[in-house]
Amino acid sequence: MGSKLLIAALGGVNEIGKNMYFIEYGQDIVVIDCGSKFPDENLPGIDLIVPDITYLLENQERVRALIVTHGHEDHIGGIPYFLKQLNVPVYGAQLTLGLIKIKLKEHGILRDAMLHVINADSTVDCGAIRATFFATSHSIPDCLGVFFQTPEGNVVHTGDFKFDMSPVSGPYPDLHRMADIGKQGVKVLLSESTNAERPGFTPSERLVGDHILDAFARAKQQVFISTFASNVNRVQQIIDAAVETGRKLVLLGRSMVNVVSVARDLGYLNLPDNLLIEAVETERYASNKIAVLCTGSQGEPMAALSRLASSKHPKIEILPGDTVIIAAGAIPGNERNLAHVIDNLYALGAKVIYGSGSSTGMHVSGHGSQEELKLMMTLMKPEYLIPIHGEFRMLYQHRQLAESVGIPGENVFIVNNGDTIQVEGGRASLGRKVASGNSLVDGLGIGDVGNIVLRDRRKLSSDGMIIIVTTLSKTEKHMLASPEVISRGFVFVRDSEELMNQIQERVLSTMNELTEFERSQWNLIKQTLKDNVGQYIYSQTKRRPMILPIIIEV
């Protein structure tokens, strides 16, 4: 430990999602963000992916605080699982903590949580590490960058940001504060890289509101619009469009209802009292007086938009001529699911408006593009840069941007999760590796599903399973009945009777070839059946189903 300053990512570099970082000096560790991300098809049965916090648990007596930059899922989604293992004080802005409270209440741990509201003027002392803050703009209010002061130099974590100088709701990005931090000297800057490949500036969120209003005004029937529930600024613009066009608003999706409720209670949404109605009340109004705001902009199978697109929502339906707006960009990996939903919407006869950029105007990014990343580096004037929150190509592009504003390429660290950057004697270098990776959430289990379990799940999903039931005499160890062979996900038994009979005969011959002593060794029987039956099945079908022998002694 000594007097070194350590900086590391436990999630959020070389990936999009599950952001988590920490800085460590002496006896003090401060954690920044604790996000989650959704699994892909390679993780069957997994509900959520959160960061591996093994290193923090091993040093839990030194973890002073968790500071949260803003309220998006990829920054707060893992907090309930984190606090169940490591209950430390949590610091976040008012809306951020409001969204965190929803999660902690669902997990039954809100009462024990130590939550502290901060703003851009706050100071948090964590031993030798002092944290102050500065306001940034993003697609959700209450976003903060963090300025850490340590004996080995100052460190800045930008959080997610763009320089939106006409935001839907304040505050404006505090350029004066950022410039002042730069004058104090920044040893290391951790800056997000999501849009490092995009030239220019990211357009203002306010531009989206005009397009939404125009689409609402043109629609002759019901309007359905889907966006991220946590994009509070866009939700406000949808509310404004509904008011302007005289439409009642229906909220669909638990996360949408929860976020709107919290944001309204805390004063972040201006929502007229008579605007909201329940889905069952829509029949009382003309179709051109209805707007539906729902979850599912990423094509999630169980979200409201997917159920509407497949005509499976119990309370409301999309009719031919209705307008459906997808006011979000597809997160990498979700394109296929979203395309399927859009196809279904067209099949229902809906008019569908989707896609980012100038083609529809229904979505702009909440992340700064190349010129904004360069502006951040120019304001902060860091000696060293660690690009974060992006895949490798984005981090690499960020390095090139850094070089264009005068930061030497050797002072830019492109790292992996678990790599540490150590600062000692004013110089930064690559340090030791710490435990990192994914903790997989499956139901109530956290981290108990490993590679072996996932391998079995993939095998079951690809080739199915054969169950072999054999009944042996407990005393004489000979077979008391013909073996039973059961197929699940391998072949349809009625169409493959000959194959199933051949497998049964192979089981019978294998058992008969075993000596009485061998038949008393269950592990030997199971392994022999797996090998012999597996070889036969592969020779006949070129498939490798999971083979599960079950031995019953009578």
Secondary structure as the mmCIF struct_conf table of DSSP 4:
data_model
#
loop_
_struct_conf.conf_type_id
_struct_conf.id
_struct_conf.beg_label_comp_id
_struct_conf.beg_label_asym_id
_struct_conf.beg_label_seq_id
_struct_conf.end_label_comp_id
_struct_conf.end_label_asym_id
_struct_conf.end_label_seq_id
TURN_TY1_P TURN_TY1_P1 GLY A 2 SER A 3
STRN STRN1 LEU A 5 GLY A 11
BEND BEND1 GLY A 12 GLY A 12
STRN STRN2 VAL A 13 VAL A 13
BEND BEND2 ASN A 14 ASN A 14
STRN STRN3 GLU A 15 GLU A 15
BEND BEND3 ILE A 16 GLY A 17
STRN STRN4 MET A 20 TYR A 25
TURN_TY1_P TURN_TY1_P2 GLY A 26 GLN A 27
STRN STRN5 ASP A 28 ILE A 32
STRN STRN6 LYS A 37 LYS A 37
TURN_TY1_P TURN_TY1_P3 GLU A 41 ASN A 42
BEND BEND4 LEU A 43 LEU A 43
TURN_TY1_P TURN_TY1_P4 PRO A 44 GLY A 45
STRN STRN7 LEU A 48 PRO A 51
HELX_RH_AL_P HELX_RH_AL_P1 THR A 54 GLU A 58
TURN_TY1_P TURN_TY1_P5 ASN A 59 ASN A 59
HELX_RH_3T_P HELX_RH_3T_P1 GLN A 60 ARG A 62
STRN STRN8 VAL A 63 ILE A 67
HELX_RH_AL_P HELX_RH_AL_P2 GLU A 73 ILE A 76
TURN_TY1_P TURN_TY1_P6 GLY A 77 GLY A 78
HELX_RH_AL_P HELX_RH_AL_P3 ILE A 79 GLN A 85
STRN STRN9 VAL A 90 GLY A 92
HELX_RH_AL_P HELX_RH_AL_P4 GLN A 94 GLU A 106
TURN_TY1_P TURN_TY1_P7 HIS A 107 GLY A 108
TURN_TY1_P TURN_TY1_P8 LEU A 110 ASP A 112
STRN STRN10 LEU A 115 VAL A 117
TURN_TY1_P TURN_TY1_P9 ALA A 120 ASP A 121
STRN STRN11 THR A 123 CYS A 126
TURN_TY1_P TURN_TY1_P10 GLY A 127 ALA A 128
STRN STRN12 ILE A 129 THR A 136
STRN STRN13 SER A 137 SER A 137
BEND BEND5 SER A 139 ASP A 142
STRN STRN14 CYS A 143 THR A 150
TURN_TY1_P TURN_TY1_P11 PRO A 151 GLU A 152
STRN STRN15 GLY A 153 HIS A 157
BEND BEND6 ASP A 160 ASP A 160
STRN STRN16 LYS A 162 LYS A 162
BEND BEND7 MET A 165 SER A 166
BEND BEND8 VAL A 168 GLY A 170
HELX_LH_PP_P HELX_LH_PP_P1 PRO A 171 PRO A 173
HELX_RH_AL_P HELX_RH_AL_P5 LEU A 175 GLN A 184
STRN STRN17 VAL A 186 GLU A 192
TURN_TY1_P TURN_TY1_P12 THR A 194 GLU A 197
BEND BEND9 ARG A 198 ARG A 198
BEND BEND10 GLY A 200 GLY A 200
HELX_LH_PP_P HELX_LH_PP_P2 THR A 202 SER A 204
TURN_TY1_P TURN_TY1_P13 GLU A 205 GLU A 205
HELX_RH_AL_P HELX_RH_AL_P6 ARG A 206 ARG A 218
BEND BEND11 LYS A 220 GLN A 221
STRN STRN18 VAL A 223 SER A 226
TURN_TY1_P TURN_TY1_P14 ALA A 229 SER A 230
HELX_RH_AL_P HELX_RH_AL_P7 VAL A 232 GLU A 244
TURN_TY1_P TURN_TY1_P15 THR A 245 GLY A 246
STRN STRN19 LYS A 248 LEU A 252
BEND BEND12 GLY A 253 GLY A 253
HELX_RH_AL_P HELX_RH_AL_P8 ARG A 254 ASP A 265
TURN_TY1_P TURN_TY1_P16 LEU A 266 GLY A 267
BEND BEND13 TYR A 268 TYR A 268
TURN_TY1_P TURN_TY1_P17 ASP A 273 LEU A 275
STRN STRN20 LEU A 276 LEU A 276
HELX_RH_3T_P HELX_RH_3T_P2 ALA A 279 ARG A 284
BEND BEND14 TYR A 285 TYR A 285
HELX_RH_3T_P HELX_RH_3T_P3 SER A 287 LYS A 289
STRN STRN21 ILE A 290 CYS A 294
BEND BEND15 THR A 295 THR A 295
TURN_TY1_P TURN_TY1_P18 SER A 297 GLN A 298
TURN_TY1_P TURN_TY1_P19 PRO A 301 MET A 302
BEND BEND16 ALA A 303 ALA A 303
HELX_RH_AL_P HELX_RH_AL_P9 ALA A 304 ALA A 309
TURN_TY1_P TURN_TY1_P20 SER A 310 SER A 311
BEND BEND17 PRO A 314 LYS A 315
TURN_TY1_P TURN_TY1_P21 PRO A 320 GLY A 321
STRN STRN22 THR A 323 ILE A 326
BEND BEND18 ALA A 328 ALA A 328
HELX_LH_PP_P HELX_LH_PP_P3 GLY A 329 ILE A 331
TURN_TY1_P TURN_TY1_P22 PRO A 332 GLY A 333
HELX_RH_AL_P HELX_RH_AL_P10 GLU A 335 ALA A 347
TURN_TY1_P TURN_TY1_P23 LEU A 348 GLY A 349
STRN STRN23 LYS A 351 ILE A 353
BEND BEND19 SER A 356 SER A 356
HELX_RH_3T_P HELX_RH_3T_P4 GLY A 357 SER A 359
TURN_TY1_P TURN_TY1_P24 THR A 360 THR A 360
BEND BEND20 MET A 362 MET A 362
BEND BEND21 GLY A 366 HIS A 367
HELX_RH_AL_P HELX_RH_AL_P11 GLN A 370 MET A 380
STRN STRN24 PRO A 382 ILE A 388
BEND BEND22 HIS A 389 HIS A 389
STRN STRN25 GLY A 390 GLY A 390
HELX_RH_AL_P HELX_RH_AL_P12 PHE A 392 SER A 404
TURN_TY1_P TURN_TY1_P25 VAL A 405 GLY A 406
HELX_RH_3T_P HELX_RH_3T_P5 GLY A 409 ASN A 411
STRN STRN26 VAL A 412 VAL A 412
TURN_TY1_P TURN_TY1_P26 ASN A 417 GLY A 418
STRN STRN27 ASP A 419 GLU A 424
TURN_TY1_P TURN_TY1_P27 GLY A 425 GLY A 426
STRN STRN28 ARG A 427 LYS A 433
STRN STRN29 ASN A 438 ASP A 442
TURN_TY1_P TURN_TY1_P28 GLY A 443 LEU A 444
STRN STRN30 GLY A 445 ILE A 446
BEND BEND23 GLY A 447 GLY A 447
HELX_RH_AL_P HELX_RH_AL_P13 ASN A 451 ASP A 463
STRN STRN31 MET A 465 LEU A 472
TURN_TY1_P TURN_TY1_P29 LYS A 474 GLU A 476
STRN STRN32 MET A 479 MET A 479
BEND BEND24 LEU A 480 ALA A 481
STRN STRN33 GLU A 484 ARG A 488
BEND BEND25 GLY A 489 PHE A 490
HELX_RH_3T_P HELX_RH_3T_P6 VAL A 493 ASP A 495
HELX_RH_AL_P HELX_RH_AL_P14 GLU A 497 GLU A 513
BEND BEND26 LEU A 514 LEU A 514
TURN_TY1_P TURN_TY1_P30 GLU A 516 PHE A 517
HELX_RH_3T_P HELX_RH_3T_P7 GLU A 518 SER A 520
HELX_RH_AL_P HELX_RH_AL_P15 TRP A 522 THR A 541
BEND BEND27 LYS A 542 LYS A 542
STRN STRN34 MET A 546 GLU A 553
#
